[in-house]
């Protein structure tokens, strides 16, 4: 075995071609070789053929993607799942051509896709971008309910050795179900695969930035940049979870505030736009004409006046008949928030101007004069300083 190595070296020096090295690089006349150099696989011809085929079919892939988007948009609206956007597209021709000549991992001298038109699975694509992680799960459930799932994969936001810079995202390969393909408008898409991506806004932002990053494989990234990307990937994941946690906490507090209002435990109800609506709906009756912005404006007013909870608010206004005050001031019954504001002016009197400092104090003082003239008591209630 020890003698075999020198013999191999002599054979190499005698002119046998090294793999991947032209004979002339070894000082050997190329005409002296017995066999001509193997030209290898013609990737350029492979690309041209694939692109020619795809150009004739691209429109049908576009129509398929739009059909999938239409189904998703409809069911998301029915289920009242809020999304940022639902995008659909057929793969661009140039992008398809580049993907068609991707070398095989086990044999770089051969293409990964022998038949690109049938083997590349993202020619028709749909992307759903949600605001929060919980919506991703809801969208996933609808996809699995409405389509025949060929494959489902979840890309991690963390790095894996030898792979590209990643982002967290759920990818589906789907087909229209046999029941849907039985309908005339979907029949032509039978057997056709569409890729659906589901991401949050933050995951989408990462993916978009990734396209501009020069370093793709882990082995090519400088250590300092790699460490920063790993830190950023963790921050994006944490931010997604925190936004979801904040949303969950907000919903819990809204439900709890409504429950406490219903139980009459007003001292425990913090003043927010949502709890104000719950309080006024309970006290003065619901008014669907009121906008969310209007409740937010009155909430800010209550806080500037010094109120901290609805126990204090209720103490201030409970002795007043909102309908009577409204008719004294306006001659008719006004909307819910107008009646409430009028009662607050009556309850606080001059203190209302000192604390709130309205833009038209004479207008509000005119209201007080009308109330006094009608023998409606003008109070002096003072919320906390």
N, C-alpha and C positions, 0 to 999 in steps of 0.2 A: 504494500500500500504506500510505503514511503517513496518508492521509486516512480510511482505513477505521476506525481506532481511535476517533476522536471520534464517528463515526456509530454505532458499536456502543454507546458510552457513552450517547448520546442515546436509543437504543432501550431501553436498560435503564432509564433514568430515566422513560421514557414509560409504564412499567407492566408490561413483560414479566417473568414470574416467574423469579427466580434459582433454580437447582437447589438444593433442600433448604431454601429460605427462603420462608416464607409471605408473600403479597403485603402483608398488613397491616404486616409488619415494615418495609416500605419506604415506608409512608405512603400506600398505595394501597388503595382500597376493594375488598375481595375480591369484592363483587357486580359490580364493573366488569369482571372478567376474563371472557373469552369461554368458557373451559372450566373445569369444576369440578376441584378438586385430585384427583390420582390417589391413591386410598387405598393403593395398593401391595399387596404380597402379604400375605395373612392368615396370619401365622405361628402365631397362637394356634389357629386352626381346624385348621391343618396338624398341630400337636402333638396336639390332641384326637383327631383321626382316627387318627393313628399309634398313640397310646397305647391306644385302643379295640381296634385290631387286635392289638397286642402282648399285651394282657391275656389274650386268648383263646389265644395261642400260647406264653406264657411257660413253662408247665409242661413242654411238650415240649422247649424249649431247656434247661431244668434237667435233664431226663432225659438229654439228649444230652451235656451237660457231665459228668454223673456217669458215663456210659458211657465217655467218653474217659478220665476219671480212673481208672476201674477197670482199663482196659487198661494204662495207664501204670504204675499201682501194681504190677500183676502182673509186667510185664516188668522193672521196676526191682528187684523182689525176686528174680526169677530171676537177673538179672545181678549181684546183690549191690552195687548202687549205692546208697550211703547218701544220704538226703535229709532235710532238716528237716521239710518238709511237702509235701503235694500237695493243693491246694485246688481246688474246682470250684463254679461258681455260674452262674445265669442273671442277666443284667443287671437291676438294680432298675428298677422302672417309672418312678420319678421321674428317675433318671439317663438312661433311654432317652428320656423326653420332652424333657429338656434337649438331648440330642444330636440329636434329630430336627429341632430348629429351629436348628441350627448354620447361620449364613449361608454362602453360597458365597463362596470367596475372590475369584473374578473378578467376582462380581456380588452384593454384600451385600444387595441387595433381594430375592434369591431364596434358597431353602434349598439347602444343600449336598446333602441327600438328598431327592430327589423321591419316592422310595418307601423310607422308612426301614426297614421290616421286612425288605426284601430287600437293601438296600444297606449297612446297618450290620453289620459283620462280627464284632463281639465280643459278640453277644447270649448265646452260650454261651462260657464262658471257663474255662480251667484254668491254674493257676499252680504251677510246680514250683520250690521253693526249696532250693538245695543249700548245702553248707558251703564247698566250694572250687571254684575255676575249672575244674579238670580234670573235675569231675563234670558241669559245664555241658556240656562237649563230649561226654561220654558220653551224657547225656540227649538232646542234639541228635541223636546218631546213632540212638538208639532211636526217636525221633519220626519221623525220616526213613525208618526201616525199617518201622515199624508202621502208618503212615498215608500217605494221599495228600496231599502237601504242595502247597497252592495258592500259598502265598507265604511267604517267609522274609525277615525284616528284623532288623537289629541296631541298637538305639539306642545312641548313644554317650553316655558320661558327660560329655562336654565340651559347651560351649554353641555353638549355631549361631545366627547372626543371624536375628532374627524368629521364633525358635521358643521353645517353653516351656523352663523349666529341665529339663534332661534327666537321665537315669540310664542306666547301661549295662544292657542287657537284650536277650535274644533273643526275638523274637516270631514265632510260626508261625500261619498260617491253614491248617487241615487239614480233610480229610474222611475218613470211613471208606473203606477200599479196597473195590473191587467184591467181592473174595473175602469180606471180613467182612460186607458188606451182604447177601450171599447167605444169611447165617445169620439165622434168624427173629428173634433178639433185637436185631439191628442193622438189620434191613430198613427200619424206620420212620425211620432217620436218614440214609438214602441222599440224597446231594446237600446235606446240611446242613453248614454251615461252623462250625468251632469255633476260637477263638483260644487258643493255648497260649503262656504266658510262662515263660521259664526264667531264673532269677536266682540269684546267691549271696545269703547272708544280708546282706552289706554293701550290695549293690545294692538289695535289698528294703528295707532300712532307709532308704536315700536316697529311694526311691520313696514310702514311707509319709509321710516328713516333707514331701515335695514337695506332698502334698495340702493341707497346712496353710499353704503359702506364698502370700501374697496376690499377689505379683508373679509373673506368668506369662510375659509377653513380655519379651524382652531389652530392648526400647526403653523399657520402663516401670521397669526396675530402677535404683535409684540406684547410681552408680558404686562407692561404698564397699561396698555389699552385693554387687554383682556381682563385685567382686574377691575378696571372701571366699568366695562360692560357687564361683568358679573354683578357688581354692586348695583348698577342701574336696573338690571333684570329683577333683582330682589326688591328694589324700591317700587317698580311698576306693579309687581305682584302684591306688595303690601298696600299700595295706594288703591288698587282695585278692591281688595278685601275691606279696607277702611271705608271707602265710599259705600259699599254694600252695608257695612255695619251701621254707618250713620243713617242710611235710608231705613234700615230695619228699626233702629232706635226711634227715629222720627215717627214711623208708622205706629210703633208701640205707644209712644206718648200721646199721639192723636186719639187712639182708641181709649187709652186710660183717661184722658181729659173728658171725652164724651161720656164715659162711664161715670166719672165723678160728678159731672154736671147733672146727669140723670139721677144720681143718688142725693143731690143737694149738698155735696161736700165742696162748696165753692172756695173755701179757704185753701184747699189743696190744688186748685186749678191755676196753673201759671197762665199769664196773659200772652196768647199767641193768636194769629189770625184764625186758625182752625178752631181753637177753643172759644174765641169770640163768637164765631158763627154758631157753634153748638149752644152757647149760653143764650144768645139772642133768639135762636130758633125755639129754644125751650121757653123763654120768657115772653117774647113778643110774637111768636109764630114765624114759620119759615117764609122767606121771600126770595124766590128764584131769580129775581131781577138783579140781585146784588152780585157784583163781580169780586173775584179774589183780590184784585188790586184795592177795592174799596174797603174790604175787611183789613187788609194790611195797613191802609192809611189810618183807619180808626184805631187800630192796635198801637201804632206809633203815637197817636194822640193820647191814648190812655196812659202810656208809659211816660210821656212828657208831663202829664198832669200829676204823676206820682203814684198811680195805682200799681200794685204788685201782684194781686190775685183777684179773682172774681168775687170773693167774699167781700172785699172792700168795695168793689163796684156795686154789688147788689145792695149793700148797706146805704150807699149814696143815693141810688135811684128807686129803691123799693117803695117809697112813700108817694111816688108820682104815677099818675095815669098817663101813659104815653099817648093814648088816643086823644085825651082831653088837651094835653099840652100841644100836640100837633094841630088840632083844630083852632086853638086860640091863636097860634102863630101864623098858620097858613090857610085857615078856613076849610081845611080838608085833612083827611088821613094821609100822611106821607109814607114813604117807604120805610122799611125796618131800620136801616142805619140812620136815616134822617130823624126819625122819632127818637132813637137812642141818643143822638147828639143833642137834640133839643132838650131832652130830659137831663142830660149832663149839665147843660148850661143852667137850667133851672136849679139843679141840686147844688152846684158850686157857686153860682152867682158871680160876684166880682173876682173870686179866687180863680175862676176859669180863665180870665184875661191875664192875671198875674202869672199863672203857670204856663198856659198854652201860648199866649201872645199871638192871637190870630192876626192874619193880614188885614182884616177889615174890622177893627174893634167897635166902630160905631154901629155897624150892622148887628153885631151880637148884643151890644148894649140896648139897641132898639128892641131886640127880642125880650130883654129883661123888663123893659117898660111895658110892653104888651102883656106880659105875664102878671105884673103887678096890677095893671089896670083891670085885668080879669080876675083879680083876687086869687091868683095862683101863687102859693108860697115860693119865694125865691130864697134858696138855702145858702148856707155858708160852709158846706162840707169841705174839709181839708184832708186830702189823701196824705200819705206819709211824705215828709219833706224830701 
